[in-house]
Amino acid sequence: MTTSTKKIQIEKISKYAVWVLALALIGLAITYAFLVNQTVLNVVEREKIEKGITLLSSEVSRLEATYISRAQKIDLNLAYQMGFSEPKEKKFVSRAPLVETVSLNGE
């Protein structure tokens, strides 16, 4: 009777182990599918971001070229055409120091 009881317990344990392994395999398969899906979505998102970076970089280059071409056209004649004139009296601005000088020897 003890051998048959042990045999029945081993059969129950083996059925339980099969179910646990089957559920673990299903869980791993679901996890694998989820991770592959996330990887694909991340790659697609990265490609979109790279295209955006390329577009922004070309726009910055275009704006820099426009700035350089316009900056080269600025001269004294253009300033006179726009209504600027030489000042009659030149004034310079100076600022008083914000803090007094402090020495370490207490003077």
N, CA, C and O of each residue as an XYZ file, in Angstrom:
428
protein
N       0.820     -1.190      0.000
C       0.000      0.000      0.000
C       0.871      1.264      0.000
O       0.484      2.276     -0.584
N       1.971      1.218      0.609
C       2.838      2.385      0.639
C       3.452      2.641     -0.724
O       3.641      3.795     -1.108
N       3.767      1.584     -1.463
C       4.300      1.798     -2.810
C       3.268      2.394     -3.737
O       3.588      3.269     -4.541
N       2.033      1.933     -3.639
C       0.988      2.498     -4.511
C       0.694      3.952     -4.118
O       0.405      4.780     -4.982
N       0.767      4.257     -2.844
C       0.550      5.635     -2.399
C       1.677      6.530     -2.914
O       1.441      7.644     -3.381
N       2.888      6.027     -2.820
C       4.014      6.809     -3.314
C       3.911      7.006     -4.827
O       4.245      8.072     -5.345
N       3.445      5.966     -5.534
C       3.303      6.034     -6.980
C       2.251      7.071     -7.358
O       2.438      7.832     -8.307
N       1.143      7.103     -6.614
C       0.082      8.077     -6.869
C       0.590      9.490     -6.582
O       0.296     10.412     -7.343
N       1.348      9.676     -5.495
C       1.885     10.983     -5.161
C       2.886     11.453     -6.231
O       2.910     12.632     -6.586
N       3.705     10.532     -6.738
C       4.663     10.883     -7.786
C       3.928     11.273     -9.058
O       4.336     12.207     -9.749
N       2.841     10.562     -9.377
C       2.060     10.903    -10.572
C       1.420     12.282    -10.418
O       1.394     13.057    -11.375
N       0.902     12.601     -9.227
C       0.311     13.915     -8.981
C       1.377     15.005     -9.103
O       1.148     16.058     -9.697
N       2.538     14.725     -8.530
C       3.618     15.702     -8.581
C       4.076     15.897    -10.030
O       4.338     17.027    -10.441
N       4.173     14.835    -10.795
C       4.627     14.952    -12.183
C       3.584     15.706    -13.022
O       3.957     16.481    -13.903
N       2.275     15.491    -12.762
C       1.242     16.251    -13.478
C       1.333     17.733    -13.103
O       1.217     18.609    -13.960
N       1.539     17.993    -11.834
C       1.682     19.365    -11.359
C       2.908     20.021    -12.001
O       2.839     21.174    -12.427
N       4.006     19.308    -12.073
C       5.240     19.828    -12.668
C       5.036     20.122    -14.149
O       5.539     21.124    -14.657
N       4.302     19.258    -14.845
C       4.038     19.486    -16.266
C       3.227     20.765    -16.441
O       3.523     21.568    -17.326
N       2.222     20.959    -15.618
C       1.409     22.176    -15.721
C       2.227     23.428    -15.389
O       2.100     24.459    -16.048
N       3.054     23.321    -14.375
C       3.896     24.468    -14.012
C       4.849     24.797    -15.154
O       5.015     25.965    -15.506
N       5.471     23.787    -15.729
C       6.384     24.021    -16.849
C       5.641     24.566    -18.068
O       6.161     25.433    -18.771
N       4.444     24.072    -18.321
C       3.653     24.564    -19.455
C       3.283     26.035    -19.247
O       3.395     26.841    -20.171
N       2.840     26.386    -18.028
C       2.510     27.785    -17.740
C       3.752     28.676    -17.816
O       3.677     29.810    -18.289
N       4.878     28.169    -17.358
C       6.116     28.941    -17.438
C       6.508     29.165    -18.898
O       6.944     30.256    -19.268
N       6.351     28.128    -19.726
C       6.662     28.264    -21.144
C       5.747     29.277    -21.822
O       6.205     30.077    -22.638
N       4.469     29.249    -21.491
C       3.517     30.224    -22.046
C       3.876     31.635    -21.583
O       3.849     32.581    -22.370
N       4.209     31.767    -20.310
C       4.614     33.074    -19.789
C       5.863     33.610    -20.483
O       5.938     34.790    -20.825
N       6.833     32.736    -20.684
C       8.052     33.155    -21.381
C       7.768     33.535    -22.828
O       8.347     34.490    -23.345
N       6.882     32.792    -23.482
C       6.533     33.112    -24.872
C       5.848     34.473    -24.954
O       6.137     35.261    -25.855
N       4.949     34.749    -24.024
C       4.266     36.051    -24.007
C       5.272     37.166    -23.735
O       5.232     38.212    -24.383
N       6.164     36.948    -22.787
C       7.195     37.947    -22.479
C       8.094     38.194    -23.683
O       8.425     39.341    -23.985
N       8.492     37.124    -24.375
C       9.326     37.250    -25.564
C       8.613     38.061    -26.648
O       9.209     38.953    -27.252
N       7.340     37.752    -26.895
C       6.577     38.481    -27.913
C       6.459     39.956    -27.538
O       6.582     40.825    -28.401
N       6.224     40.243    -26.274
C       6.127     41.635    -25.823
C       7.439     42.378    -26.036
O       7.442     43.507    -26.527
N       8.555     41.748    -25.669
C       9.856     42.396    -25.802
C      10.239     42.612    -27.268
O      10.815     43.645    -27.609
N       9.927     41.656    -28.129
C      10.195     41.826    -29.558
C       9.357     42.979    -30.104
O       9.852     43.789    -30.887
N       8.095     43.054    -29.697
C       7.215     44.138    -30.133
C       7.764     45.489    -29.678
O       7.788     46.435    -30.465
N       8.198     45.595    -28.443
C       8.750     46.841    -27.926
C      10.024     47.227    -28.683
O      10.252     48.404    -28.962
N      10.842     46.243    -29.008
C      12.065     46.510    -29.750
C      11.750     47.080    -31.125
O      12.378     48.049    -31.551
N      10.796     46.495    -31.815
C      10.405     46.982    -33.139
C       9.846     48.398    -33.037
O      10.189     49.256    -33.850
N       8.996     48.649    -32.058
C       8.439     49.987    -31.888
C       9.531     51.012    -31.580
O       9.477     52.136    -32.079
N      10.508     50.644    -30.777
C      11.613     51.551    -30.461
C      12.461     51.856    -31.690
O      12.902     52.991    -31.873
N      12.690     50.857    -32.530
C      13.466     51.076    -33.758
C      12.718     52.026    -34.692
O      13.326     52.919    -35.282
N      11.420     51.843    -34.830
C      10.619     52.726    -35.681
C      10.642     54.147    -35.130
O      10.799     55.101    -35.893
N      10.491     54.300    -33.838
C      10.513     55.624    -33.222
C      11.879     56.284    -33.391
O      11.959     57.485    -33.648
N      12.943     55.513    -33.249
C      14.283     56.060    -33.438
C      14.482     56.554    -34.863
O      15.095     57.600    -35.076
N      13.972     55.813    -35.840
C      14.088     56.245    -37.239
C      13.321     57.541    -37.472
O      13.792     58.410    -38.205
N      12.152     57.684    -36.862
C      11.398     58.934    -36.986
C      12.184     60.095    -36.387
O      12.240     61.179    -36.968
N      12.785     59.865    -35.233
C      13.566     60.912    -34.565
C      14.788     61.281    -35.408
O      15.130     62.458    -35.514
N      15.447     60.288    -36.007
C      16.606     60.565    -36.850
C      16.213     61.398    -38.067
O      16.958     62.291    -38.470
N      15.045     61.115    -38.659
C      14.567     61.922    -39.787
C      14.296     63.354    -39.334
O      14.615     64.305    -40.047
N      13.709     63.507    -38.154
C      13.456     64.846    -37.614
C      14.749     65.599    -37.363
O      14.835     66.797    -37.636
N      15.762     64.902    -36.842
C      17.053     65.528    -36.593
C      17.676     65.979    -37.915
O      18.252     67.063    -37.999
N      17.557     65.144    -38.940
C      18.096     65.501    -40.252
C      17.413     66.746    -40.794
O      18.077     67.646    -41.309
N      16.081     66.805    -40.683
C      15.349     67.979    -41.163
C      15.740     69.231    -40.393
O      15.953     70.286    -40.990
N      15.834     69.122    -39.072
C      16.225     70.281    -38.266
C      17.654     70.721    -38.566
O      17.943     71.917    -38.599
N      18.533     69.772    -38.780
C      19.920     70.106    -39.094
C      20.015     70.850    -40.423
O      20.771     71.815    -40.541
N      19.262     70.411    -41.411
C      19.291     71.106    -42.701
C      18.672     72.498    -42.580
O      19.132     73.431    -43.239
N      17.653     72.652    -41.762
C      17.043     73.963    -41.543
C      18.022     74.908    -40.846
O      18.112     76.084    -41.197
N      18.747     74.395    -39.867
C      19.754     75.208    -39.178
C      20.850     75.624    -40.163
O      21.292     76.772    -40.142
N      21.285     74.714    -41.014
C      22.305     75.050    -42.010
C      21.810     76.135    -42.953
O      22.554     77.057    -43.288
N      20.560     76.029    -43.383
C      19.988     77.033    -44.277
C      19.938     78.393    -43.588
O      20.287     79.413    -44.181
N      19.500     78.396    -42.327
C      19.432     79.658    -41.589
C      20.823     80.256    -41.350
O      20.987     81.475    -41.411
N      21.809     79.423    -41.084
C      23.169     79.920    -40.907
C      23.696     80.543    -42.197
O      24.349     81.586    -42.162
N      23.414     79.912    -43.329
C      23.856     80.467    -44.611
C      23.175     81.803    -44.879
O      23.809     82.737    -45.369
N      21.886     81.897    -44.558
C      21.161     83.158    -44.729
C      21.760     84.232    -43.831
O      21.950     85.367    -44.268
N      22.058     83.890    -42.593
C      22.649     84.843    -41.653
C      23.998     85.348    -42.166
O      24.270     86.548    -42.139
N      24.837     84.426    -42.630
C      26.163     84.816    -43.106
C      26.048     85.739    -44.318
O      26.756     86.741    -44.407
N      25.156     85.399    -45.250
C      25.017     86.246    -46.440
C      24.474     87.626    -46.079
O      24.895     88.622    -46.669
N      23.565     87.702    -45.139
C      23.026     89.003    -44.722
C      24.040     89.786    -43.896
O      24.117     91.009    -44.011
N      24.810     89.102    -43.072
C      25.798     89.783    -42.234
C      26.895     90.409    -43.083
O      27.457     91.438    -42.708
N      27.207     89.797    -44.226
C      28.239     90.346    -45.099
C      27.763     91.615    -45.809
O      28.585     92.421    -46.244
N      26.453     91.800    -45.929
C      25.905     92.975    -46.607
C      25.816     94.198    -45.696
O      25.585     95.310    -46.172
N      25.997     94.001    -44.399
C      25.883     95.118    -43.459
C      27.193     95.910    -43.473
O      28.264     95.365    -43.207
N      27.091     97.200    -43.788
C      28.249     98.079    -43.754
C      27.783     99.493    -43.406
O      26.610     99.722    -43.111
N      28.714    100.420    -43.446
C      28.422    101.793    -43.057
C      27.427    102.451    -44.019
O      26.574    103.226    -43.585
N      27.527    102.154    -45.310
C      26.597    102.720    -46.286
C      25.162    102.281    -46.019
O      24.237    103.087    -46.118
N      24.972    101.007    -45.682
C      23.636    100.516    -45.364
C      23.089    101.213    -44.129
O      21.903    101.535    -44.067
N      23.943    101.444    -43.156
C      23.512    102.140    -41.942
C      23.056    103.557    -42.272
O      22.050    104.028    -41.741
N      23.802    104.241    -43.156
C      23.393    105.592    -43.549
C      22.072    105.563    -44.313
O      21.239    106.451    -44.131
N      21.867    104.557    -45.166
C      20.613    104.433    -45.923
C      19.432    104.191    -44.992
O      18.310    104.610    -45.280
N      19.685    103.523    -43.890
C      18.603    103.210    -42.949
C      18.357    104.341    -41.957
O      17.495    104.219    -41.087
N      19.103    105.442    -42.073
C      18.840    106.590    -41.228
C      19.777    106.766    -40.063
O      19.596    107.688    -39.268
N      20.769    105.919    -39.936
C      21.739    106.081    -38.863
C      22.718    107.188    -39.241
O      22.942    107.447    -40.424
N      23.286    107.825    -38.261
C      24.276    108.868    -38.522
C      25.374    108.792    -37.473
O      25.219    108.155    -36.431
N      26.480    109.452    -37.768
C      27.592    109.475    -36.822
C      27.201    110.336    -35.625
O      26.570    111.377    -35.808
N      27.552    109.939    -34.420
C      27.239    110.774    -33.262
C      28.114    112.025    -33.268
O      29.274    111.991    -33.676
N      27.534    113.121    -32.808
C      28.287    114.373    -32.750
C      29.278    114.352    -31.591
O      30.380    114.895    -31.671
N      28.851    113.718    -30.532
C      29.694    113.662    -29.338
C      29.755    112.213    -28.875
O      28.715    111.590    -28.662
N      30.935    111.678    -28.717
C      31.086    110.285    -28.285
C      31.061    110.222    -26.769
O      31.761    110.974    -26.090
N      30.257    109.328    -26.257
C      30.151    109.137    -24.809
C      30.438    107.671    -24.499
O      30.045    106.769    -25.238
N      31.123    107.467    -23.401
C      31.442    106.117    -22.984
C      30.778    105.848    -21.645
O      30.620    106.752    -20.826
N      30.406    104.646    -21.438
C      29.723    104.258    -20.210
C      30.698    103.434    -19.374
O      31.378    102.542    -19.880
N      30.748    103.751    -18.098
C      31.542    102.940    -17.184
C      30.663    102.591    -15.992
O      29.706    103.298    -15.678
N      30.992    101.540    -15.366
C      30.195    101.101    -14.242
C      31.063    101.053    -13.001
O      32.204    100.593    -13.035
N      30.507    101.534    -11.917
C      31.220    101.478    -10.648
C      31.234    100.035    -10.175
O      30.290     99.293    -10.448
N      32.265     99.626     -9.483
C      32.291     98.243     -8.998
C      31.115     97.970     -8.063
O      30.703     98.843     -7.298
N      30.591     96.777     -8.130
C      29.444     96.411     -7.325
C      29.800     96.169     -5.874
O      28.965     96.375     -4.994
N      31.014     95.739     -5.606
C      31.448     95.474     -4.230
C      32.780     96.168     -3.995
O      33.537     96.435     -4.929
N      33.041     96.445     -2.759
C      34.324     97.046     -2.419
C      35.375     95.950     -2.337
O      35.063     94.785     -2.088
N      36.600     96.335     -2.545
C      37.695     95.390     -2.477
C      37.955     95.013     -1.027
O      38.005     95.883     -0.157
N      38.116     93.767     -0.770
C      38.372     93.268      0.575
C      39.755     92.630      0.589
O      40.107     91.846     -0.293
N      40.517     92.979      1.594
C      41.845     92.379      1.705
C      41.864     91.409      2.876
O      41.038     91.491      3.784
N      42.804     90.506      2.839
C      42.876     89.505      3.894
C      43.567     90.017      5.159
O      43.344     89.466      6.237
N      44.386     91.039      5.057
C      45.118     91.484      6.237
C      44.346     92.580      6.995
O      44.899     93.153      7.934
N      43.121     92.886      6.635
C      42.268     93.785      7.384
C      42.478     95.247      7.092
O      41.979     96.086      7.843
N      43.180     95.594      6.057
C      43.419     97.011      5.737
C      42.289     97.608      4.966
O      42.333     98.789      4.620
